[in-house]
Amino acid sequence: MDDDFLKIEGLTLHYGGSRILNGVDLSARIGEVTCVMGTNGVGKTSLLKAISGTHPFSGGRYRLAGETILGSPAHVLARKGVGYVPQGRDIFPLLTVRENLETGFACLPRGAHRIPDEIFDLFPILREFLGRRGGDLSGGQQQQLAIARALIARPRLLLLDEPTEGIQPNIIQQIGRVIAHLRDRGDMAIVLVEQYFSFAYDLGDRFYVMERGAMRVAAGKAEVTREALLDSVSV
């Protein structure tokens, strides 16, 4: 039996006439953090957009929980258990924190329209700021809100794009603890795109390094040394 909750093979993606992803293979398992690393512009964000359904892929095979995905849009994949926290967070600045969180209800049956207490256990500041507009939060608080909003929909696959970007160190540490908690809970697969090497390495179970739209390295943590992985990311 295949242990991979997410499995993509030979994935290609185009923007206009430009090929951005070139035959990408990647898999992710429940209870693990799969890290995608590489320098700017190699296709990491485009890969997450393809997996989340926010940009259609051009070719290749995409399987989620054993089901073949054929160009499903983002709202369909969200209902299948894909949660996406994009780079830049994309919270709604004029909505309150509560209203931002409640946008996650769209993928849930009406009887499940509630904010779980665990959200406030993971991100206590959000309880204090429920009535505050999202645009009035700091960058770190907005990042916490964006992750919390994705968790409202109870994803089985959580995609995180550069969650430490522009965030103060104490919030980075908290986000790291949240990711570790979600991994150890054992009911979701996490794909983390991250350029902060130490953050990614400490959390990661499997590592992929991208270069020019393709995978240059694919290895489990026991299969590659920290130094070799750092060298491959620095090229």
C-alpha positions in Angstrom: 0.0 0.0 0.0 1.2 3.5 -0.9 1.9 5.5 2.3 1.9 8.9 0.4 -1.1 11.1 1.0 0.1 13.4 -1.8 1.9 12.1 -4.8 2.8 14.0 -7.9 4.8 12.7 -10.8 6.1 14.6 -13.8 4.1 17.7 -13.0 4.5 20.6 -15.5 3.1 24.1 -15.3 3.1 27.0 -17.8 2.5 30.7 -17.4 1.7 31.8 -21.0 4.4 30.4 -23.2 6.9 29.9 -20.3 7.3 26.5 -18.7 7.7 27.1 -14.9 7.6 23.5 -13.6 9.4 20.8 -15.6 8.5 17.2 -14.7 8.4 17.7 -10.9 8.0 14.6 -8.6 7.0 15.1 -5.0 5.3 13.1 -2.3 4.1 13.9 1.3 2.9 11.6 4.1 0.5 12.1 6.9 2.4 12.9 10.1 5.4 14.4 8.3 6.7 17.8 7.2 7.9 17.8 3.6 10.2 20.8 2.9 10.6 22.3 -0.5 13.7 24.5 -0.7 15.7 26.5 -3.2 16.6 30.0 -4.2 14.1 32.6 -5.4 12.4 32.0 -8.8 12.9 28.3 -9.1 9.2 27.4 -9.0 8.4 26.7 -5.3 5.4 29.0 -5.1 4.2 27.8 -8.5 4.3 24.2 -7.2 2.1 25.0 -4.3 -0.3 26.9 -6.5 -0.5 23.8 -8.7 -1.1 21.5 -5.7 -3.7 23.9 -4.3 -5.6 24.3 -7.5 -5.0 28.1 -7.7 -3.1 27.6 -11.0 -3.9 24.7 -13.3 -1.0 22.3 -14.1 -0.2 21.5 -17.7 0.7 17.8 -17.4 1.7 15.0 -15.1 0.0 12.9 -12.5 -1.4 14.2 -9.2 -2.9 11.9 -6.6 -4.4 12.8 -3.3 -5.4 10.1 -0.8 -5.2 7.7 -3.8 -7.6 9.7 -5.9 -6.4 11.1 -9.2 -6.8 14.9 -9.5 -7.5 16.2 -12.9 -7.4 20.0 -13.0 -9.7 20.5 -10.0 -10.1 24.2 -9.0 -9.0 25.4 -5.5 -12.5 25.3 -3.9 -12.9 21.6 -4.9 -9.5 20.7 -3.6 -10.2 22.6 -0.4 -13.2 20.3 0.1 -11.0 17.3 -0.5 -8.8 18.4 2.4 -6.2 20.8 0.9 -5.4 23.9 3.0 -3.2 26.6 1.5 -1.5 29.5 3.3 0.0 31.6 0.4 3.1 33.7 0.5 2.0 37.2 1.7 -0.8 35.7 3.8 -3.7 37.2 1.8 -5.9 37.9 4.8 -8.9 40.2 4.3 -7.7 43.5 5.7 -11.2 45.1 6.2 -12.7 42.0 7.9 -12.3 41.4 11.6 -10.2 38.5 12.8 -13.4 36.5 13.6 -14.8 37.2 10.1 -11.4 36.1 8.5 -11.6 32.9 10.4 -15.2 32.3 9.5 -14.3 32.4 5.8 -12.8 28.9 6.4 -16.4 27.7 7.0 -17.1 27.6 3.2 -15.6 24.1 2.9 -17.5 22.7 5.9 -21.1 21.4 6.4 -23.3 24.0 8.2 -23.2 21.9 11.4 -19.5 22.4 11.6 -19.5 26.2 11.4 -17.6 27.0 14.6 -14.1 28.1 15.5 -12.5 25.2 17.5 -10.9 26.0 20.8 -7.7 24.6 19.5 -7.3 27.6 17.2 -7.0 29.8 20.3 -4.8 27.3 22.1 -2.4 27.4 19.1 -2.7 31.2 18.6 -3.8 32.9 21.8 -3.4 36.4 20.5 -6.3 35.8 18.0 -8.8 35.4 20.9 -7.8 38.8 22.1 -8.1 40.4 18.7 -11.4 38.8 17.4 -13.0 42.2 16.9 -10.0 43.8 15.4 -9.7 44.3 11.6 -7.1 42.0 9.9 -5.4 44.9 8.3 -4.6 46.4 11.7 -2.6 43.4 12.8 1.2 43.1 12.7 2.8 40.9 10.0 3.4 38.2 12.5 -0.2 38.3 13.8 -1.5 38.2 10.2 0.6 35.1 9.5 -0.9 33.5 12.6 -4.4 34.4 11.3 -3.7 33.0 7.9 -2.6 29.7 9.3 -5.5 29.6 11.7 -7.9 30.3 8.8 -6.5 27.4 6.9 -6.9 25.1 9.9 -10.6 26.0 10.3 -11.4 23.8 7.3 -9.7 20.7 9.0 -7.2 20.1 6.2 -5.5 16.7 5.7 -2.8 18.4 3.5 -1.5 21.8 4.7 0.6 23.9 2.2 2.7 26.6 3.8 4.5 29.1 1.6 7.3 31.0 3.3 5.5 31.3 6.7 8.6 33.0 8.3 9.0 35.7 5.7 9.1 39.2 7.4 8.2 37.8 10.8 9.8 38.7 14.1 11.8 35.9 15.8 9.4 35.2 18.7 6.6 34.6 16.2 8.8 32.4 14.0 9.4 30.2 17.1 5.7 30.0 17.8 4.8 29.1 14.2 7.5 26.4 14.4 5.9 25.0 17.5 2.5 25.0 15.8 3.8 23.2 12.8 5.6 20.6 15.0 2.3 20.1 17.0 0.3 19.6 13.8 2.8 17.1 12.4 3.0 15.1 15.7 -0.8 15.1 15.9 -0.6 12.6 13.0 -3.7 13.5 11.0 -2.3 15.7 8.3 0.6 16.0 5.8 2.4 19.3 5.7 4.3 20.7 2.7 6.5 23.6 3.8 8.2 26.0 1.3 10.8 27.8 3.2 14.1 29.7 2.7 15.0 30.0 6.3 17.2 26.9 6.3 17.5 26.2 10.1 13.7 26.5 10.5 13.0 24.1 7.6 15.7 21.6 8.6 14.7 21.4 12.2 11.1 20.7 11.2 11.6 18.6 8.1 11.2 14.9 7.7 11.7 14.9 3.9 13.5 17.5 1.8 13.2 18.5 -1.9 15.5 21.1 -3.4 14.3 22.8 -6.6 16.4 24.3 -9.3 15.0 25.9 -12.6 11.6 24.3 -12.2 12.8 20.8 -11.5 13.8 18.7 -8.4 17.5 18.6 -7.9 17.5 16.8 -4.5 14.9 14.4 -2.9 15.9 12.8 0.3 14.6 11.8 3.8 16.3 13.4 6.8 18.4 10.3 7.5 19.6 10.2 3.9 21.3 13.6 3.6 23.5 15.5 6.0 22.7 19.0 7.1 25.9 20.3 5.4 25.1 18.5 2.1 21.6 19.9 2.1 22.7 23.4 2.9 25.2 23.2 0.0 22.6 22.1 -2.4 20.3 25.0 -1.4 23.1 27.5 -1.7 24.0 26.7 -5.3 
